[in-house]
Structures are given as C-alpha cells and as structure tokens.
C-alpha cells in the first residue's frame, strides 16, 4: 500500500533538487564525493538491511534512539541500515526518506531534531528519560518561572496551550516571529526539540480555499504530552536527570559497543 508521498514533486526533479531542498530546510547533509551526494547504505541484497518503515519502527523500539543520518558512531543511523538504492525517489514503499514522514505520522515513536540539532527517532519507552535529562527535570512552565527559558521559547510554547498541533509557518506567525518581530525561529524551534519539549508530528501540505492540498509538505509540531500524555512523559521525573542521561548512554553503548565516549558525546551530548 502506498502512503502519501512527502516529496513527489521534488522527486520528479531528481536527487540533486531533493538533496538541495533538504539541506536548505536543515535536514542534515549527506556525504559528498566528487560533487555527488553519497548515501552510506547497505546493498539491496544484504539480508541485514531494513526493508520497510514498520520494520524501522521495530528497530527503533528495540534500541531506543536512532539518528536519521550517518554520524560519528558507526552504524548508528537509519541511513546506514537501509538500502541506498531508493533514497529520494518518492516511493513510499522503498524510500527511507519517505519513511521518516510515515513514522512521524504514525505516532509510534518520536521524530525530531534530537541529536546535535539533527533529525532522528526516539522510542516511546525511552522518551521519558530523554525528556527528564534534557529538561533537567523542569516542565516548561517551571523552566520559565525559574528564568531558565527565553522569551522566544515562551512565545512558541504558549501557542500549544490551546492547540495541540501547529504547522511550522502558522506557529512562526502566531508566536510573533518574522521581519518585524522575533528572530531565529528555526534555531529556537530546534532548541525546544533538543530540550524534549517539542517534536515533529507530521509533514502535511497546506490546504487551499477549495479544500485541496498544495505546495511542499510542511512540518507539523506538537508536544510529547499531546502525543503520549503527561503521565507517560513525566514517568521518569522521579529519577535524577543525570541518571537518565547515564541510562541513555548505557543503552546506546550496549547496542554500539565500539563507540568511544567522545563519539557518543558528539551524537548524544548537549552542552548548554
């Protein structure tokens, strides 16, 4: 069964346009050799490759954390564990780039910029420890009360008091960002994802006055609490944030035993 393609129009323009658009939108940068983009994936006939977005969800649930693209820890990415043959084709059955849209939409795992400001996935089971560590034990209101959050962050988070989901363009406007308003929307929204307060729930096209979709699919943001409930997200609050961090590092080290401390810090760490 084919799901909605996040990038059909862009795929028709070819891989070069697709990669350029993704880079401009901050999705990360793949390897470039001799002027060509290179995906570090597995051969199509490799039995170890992940073959569907549902299988990828299963692996994320197993290991807990997974960046989308190759990073300092060998093997610790969706890119390196899927075939490189169908990236950027727009085929929702085979294209791992399309899978990230389907996975975000499923709500079974969290998707967002969680790893050094770059995109990746976190399982439902492990997200409470991620939130506990990155939030340092603070709900956003408490962080604001303690003067630990910026006004730009508060403007964005206030938008989620009455609405569970926001298109990125609508959130930017509602929170007062723009030419005559606050600056650095992208940086602020990334910081809120890194802090465990927001995630990307879906990618959707805008709807015109006739009720028809148009344009590029756009990020739709929500809070983890809106996705999975406050009780689940707060379930690790009884643990010290540093202990949650240690458990996350331990879990990743267990699955990628060759990773050094420096490599783990480069991917998981977050100096604030």
C-alpha positions as CSV (number, residue, x, y, z in Angstrom):
1,X,0.0,0.0,0.0
2,X,1.3,3.4,-0.9
3,X,1.1,6.2,1.6
4,X,1.1,10.0,0.9
5,X,4.4,11.0,-0.7
6,X,6.1,13.8,1.2
7,X,8.1,14.8,-1.9
8,X,6.6,13.6,-5.1
9,X,7.1,16.9,-6.9
10,X,10.6,17.2,-5.7
11,X,11.4,13.6,-6.5
12,X,10.4,14.2,-10.1
13,X,13.0,16.9,-10.4
14,X,15.7,14.3,-9.4
15,X,18.0,13.7,-6.5
16,X,20.0,16.9,-6.9
17,X,17.0,19.1,-6.3
18,X,15.7,16.8,-3.5
19,X,19.0,17.0,-1.6
20,X,19.4,20.7,-2.1
21,X,15.9,21.3,-0.7
22,X,16.6,19.0,2.3
23,X,19.8,20.8,3.1
24,X,18.2,24.2,2.9
25,X,15.5,23.0,5.2
26,X,18.1,21.9,7.8
27,X,17.6,18.1,7.4
28,X,21.3,17.3,7.6
29,X,23.9,16.8,4.9
30,X,24.8,13.5,3.4
31,X,28.4,12.8,2.2
32,X,29.6,14.5,-0.9
33,X,32.3,12.9,-3.1
34,X,33.5,14.4,-6.4
35,X,30.5,16.7,-6.4
36,X,27.9,13.9,-5.9
37,X,25.8,13.1,-2.9
38,X,26.6,9.7,-1.4
39,X,24.3,7.7,0.9
40,X,26.1,5.3,3.2
41,X,23.5,2.5,3.0
42,X,23.5,-1.3,2.6
43,X,23.4,-3.2,-0.6
44,X,19.9,-4.1,-1.8
45,X,20.6,-7.9,-1.4
46,X,22.1,-7.5,2.1
47,X,19.8,-9.6,4.4
48,X,20.6,-7.2,7.3
49,X,19.0,-4.2,5.6
50,X,15.8,-2.7,7.0
51,X,13.1,-3.2,4.3
52,X,10.1,-1.2,5.5
53,X,9.2,1.8,7.7
54,X,7.3,-0.6,10.0
55,X,10.5,-2.7,10.4
56,X,12.4,0.5,11.1
57,X,9.9,1.4,13.9
58,X,10.6,-2.1,15.3
59,X,14.3,-1.5,15.4
60,X,13.9,2.0,17.0
61,X,11.7,0.4,19.7
62,X,14.5,-2.2,20.3
63,X,17.4,0.1,20.5
64,X,15.6,3.3,21.8
65,X,17.4,6.0,19.9
66,X,18.3,6.4,16.2
67,X,19.6,9.4,14.2
68,X,18.3,9.6,10.7
69,X,21.7,10.2,9.0
70,X,25.2,8.9,9.4
71,X,27.1,10.4,12.3
72,X,30.2,9.9,14.4
73,X,29.1,6.5,15.7
74,X,29.4,3.8,13.0
75,X,26.1,2.1,12.2
76,X,24.0,4.4,14.5
77,X,21.7,5.8,11.8
78,X,18.7,4.8,9.6
79,X,20.9,5.8,6.6
80,X,23.5,3.1,7.3
81,X,20.9,0.3,7.9
82,X,18.7,0.8,4.8
83,X,19.5,0.3,1.1
84,X,20.9,3.4,-0.7
85,X,19.1,2.5,-3.9
86,X,15.8,4.2,-3.4
87,X,16.6,7.3,-1.4
88,X,15.0,10.4,-2.8
89,X,12.8,8.5,-5.3
90,X,9.4,9.4,-3.6
91,X,8.5,5.7,-3.4
92,X,6.9,5.4,0.0
93,X,7.3,1.6,0.0
94,X,11.1,1.7,-0.5
95,X,12.4,5.3,0.1
96,X,13.8,5.7,3.6
97,X,13.3,9.5,3.3
98,X,9.6,8.9,2.8
99,X,9.6,6.5,5.7
100,X,10.5,9.3,8.1
101,X,7.3,11.0,7.2
102,X,5.2,7.9,7.7
103,X,6.9,7.2,11.0
104,X,6.3,10.7,12.3
105,X,2.7,10.4,11.2
106,X,2.2,7.0,13.0
107,X,2.9,8.5,16.4
108,X,4.5,5.2,17.5
109,X,7.9,6.8,18.0
110,X,9.1,10.4,18.3
111,X,10.7,12.2,15.4
112,X,12.5,15.5,15.7
113,X,15.8,17.2,15.9
114,X,17.1,15.5,19.0
115,X,20.8,14.7,18.1
116,X,23.1,17.7,17.8
117,X,20.3,19.7,16.2
118,X,19.8,17.0,13.6
119,X,16.9,14.7,12.9
120,X,16.3,11.3,14.4
121,X,13.9,9.0,16.3
122,X,13.3,8.1,20.0
123,X,11.1,5.2,21.1
124,X,8.1,5.8,23.2
125,X,9.6,3.7,26.1
126,X,12.8,5.8,26.2
127,X,11.4,9.3,25.6
128,X,10.6,9.9,29.3
129,X,14.3,9.5,30.2
130,X,15.3,11.7,27.2
131,X,12.8,14.4,28.4
132,X,13.9,14.1,32.0
133,X,17.6,14.6,31.1
134,X,17.2,17.3,28.5
135,X,14.6,19.3,30.5
136,X,16.7,18.8,33.6
137,X,13.5,17.9,35.5
138,X,11.6,21.0,34.5
139,X,8.3,21.2,32.8
140,X,8.4,24.3,30.5
141,X,6.3,26.4,32.9
142,X,8.6,25.7,35.7
143,X,11.6,26.5,33.5
144,X,10.1,29.8,32.6
145,X,9.3,30.6,36.3
146,X,12.9,29.9,37.2
147,X,14.1,32.2,34.4
148,X,15.8,29.4,32.5
149,X,13.8,29.8,29.2
150,X,14.0,32.6,26.7
151,X,11.1,34.9,25.7
152,X,11.3,33.4,22.2
153,X,10.8,29.9,23.6
154,X,7.9,31.0,25.7
155,X,6.2,32.7,22.8
156,X,6.3,29.4,20.9
157,X,5.3,27.1,23.8
158,X,2.4,29.4,24.7
159,X,0.9,28.6,21.3
160,X,0.4,25.0,22.5
161,X,-1.7,25.9,25.4
162,X,-4.9,25.9,23.4
163,X,-3.8,24.0,20.3
164,X,-2.1,20.6,20.2
165,X,-0.6,20.9,16.7
166,X,0.8,23.7,14.6
167,X,2.1,24.0,11.0
168,X,5.6,25.5,11.2
169,X,4.6,28.6,9.2
170,X,1.5,29.2,11.3
171,X,3.4,28.7,14.5
172,X,6.1,31.1,13.4
173,X,3.4,33.8,12.6
174,X,1.4,33.1,15.8
175,X,4.5,33.3,18.0
176,X,5.4,36.7,16.6
177,X,8.4,35.8,14.5
178,X,9.1,37.5,11.2
179,X,10.6,40.6,9.7
180,X,9.1,43.0,12.3
181,X,9.1,40.5,15.2
182,X,11.2,37.9,17.0
183,X,14.2,36.5,15.2
184,X,15.7,33.0,14.8
185,X,12.6,30.9,14.7
186,X,14.4,27.8,13.3
187,X,17.1,28.0,16.0
188,X,14.5,28.3,18.8
189,X,12.3,25.5,17.5
190,X,15.3,23.3,17.2
191,X,16.4,24.1,20.8
192,X,12.9,23.2,22.0
193,X,13.1,19.8,20.3
194,X,16.6,19.3,21.7
195,X,15.2,20.1,25.1
196,X,12.4,17.5,24.8
197,X,9.5,20.0,24.7
198,X,8.5,19.7,21.1
199,X,8.6,17.1,18.3
200,X,7.6,16.8,14.7
201,X,4.2,15.0,14.5
202,X,3.7,15.0,10.7
203,X,4.5,16.6,7.3
204,X,1.5,17.9,5.6
205,X,0.7,20.2,2.6
206,X,-1.3,23.3,3.1
207,X,-5.0,23.3,2.1
208,X,-6.3,26.0,-0.2
209,X,-9.7,27.6,-0.2
210,X,-11.2,24.8,-2.3
211,X,-10.0,22.2,0.3
212,X,-7.2,20.9,-1.9
213,X,-3.6,20.3,-0.8
214,X,-0.8,22.3,-2.4
215,X,2.9,23.1,-2.1
216,X,5.6,21.3,-0.2
217,X,4.8,19.2,2.8
218,X,5.4,21.3,5.9
219,X,6.5,20.2,9.4
220,X,3.7,19.9,12.0
221,X,4.8,20.4,15.6
222,X,3.3,19.1,18.8
223,X,4.3,18.4,22.4
224,X,5.3,15.0,23.6
225,X,2.5,15.3,26.2
226,X,-0.1,15.8,23.4
227,X,1.2,12.8,21.6
228,X,1.5,10.3,24.5
229,X,0.0,12.0,27.6
230,X,1.6,13.9,30.5
231,X,1.8,10.8,32.8
232,X,3.9,8.9,30.4
233,X,6.3,11.8,29.6
234,X,6.7,12.6,33.3
235,X,7.1,9.0,34.3
236,X,10.9,9.4,34.7
237,X,10.7,12.6,36.7
238,X,11.4,10.7,39.9
239,X,14.9,9.9,38.5
240,X,17.7,12.4,38.7
241,X,18.3,13.9,35.2
242,X,22.0,12.8,35.3
243,X,20.8,9.2,35.9
244,X,18.5,9.4,32.9
245,X,21.5,10.6,30.8
246,X,23.6,7.8,32.1
247,X,20.9,5.2,31.2
248,X,20.7,6.7,27.7
249,X,24.4,6.5,27.2
250,X,24.4,2.9,28.6
251,X,21.6,1.9,26.2
252,X,23.4,3.3,23.2
253,X,26.7,1.8,24.2
254,X,25.1,-1.6,24.6
255,X,23.9,-1.5,21.0
256,X,27.0,0.1,19.6
257,X,29.8,-1.2,21.8
258,X,32.6,0.1,19.6
259,X,31.6,3.7,20.1
260,X,34.0,5.8,22.2
261,X,32.9,8.3,24.8
262,X,33.9,11.1,22.5
263,X,31.8,9.7,19.7
264,X,28.8,9.2,22.0
265,X,29.2,12.8,23.3
266,X,29.2,14.1,19.7
267,X,25.9,12.4,18.9
268,X,24.1,12.3,22.2
269,X,25.7,15.1,24.2
270,X,24.2,18.5,24.6
271,X,26.4,21.2,26.1
272,X,24.2,24.0,27.3
